[in-house]
């Protein structure tokens, strides 16, 4: 650190003191680190916004058969509490034989997924019991069907 020497008193003459400068051999890295951290934050915020998929023009096949996957819907109405009936597609099925019926419906299908629709008044426990029966019947994944609220 540079030092300042007090003025020397020589008789009656007034001289100004000289400043002795020493070289500063250390670099102050604190501003550099601050700038680098700000840049890091900027890039971390901006990077997800810059990601884009590749634009690909897929070829069209004239002779290929379109893939038709027919989804299997299981509906749990509010009357399930009293009569124990669910619907597989459009046909009513008793809850006790649901796993057998689902096994028959999924036999020979490559896609062993089911979409489950439940009335808003059905409890979570009732819906889970239906899901357990579906899993017993060989369903791999159960998707829940919901309605989005109407926009005001």
Buried (B, 14 or more C-beta within 10 A) or exposed (E): EEEEEEEEEEEEEEEEEEEEEEEEEEEEEEEEEEEEEEEEEEEEEEEEEEEEEEEEEEEEEEEEEEEEEEEBBBBBBEEBEEEEBBBBEEEEBEBEEBBEBBEEBBEEEEEBBBBBBBBEEBEEEBBEBBBEBBBEBBBEEBEEEEEEEEEE
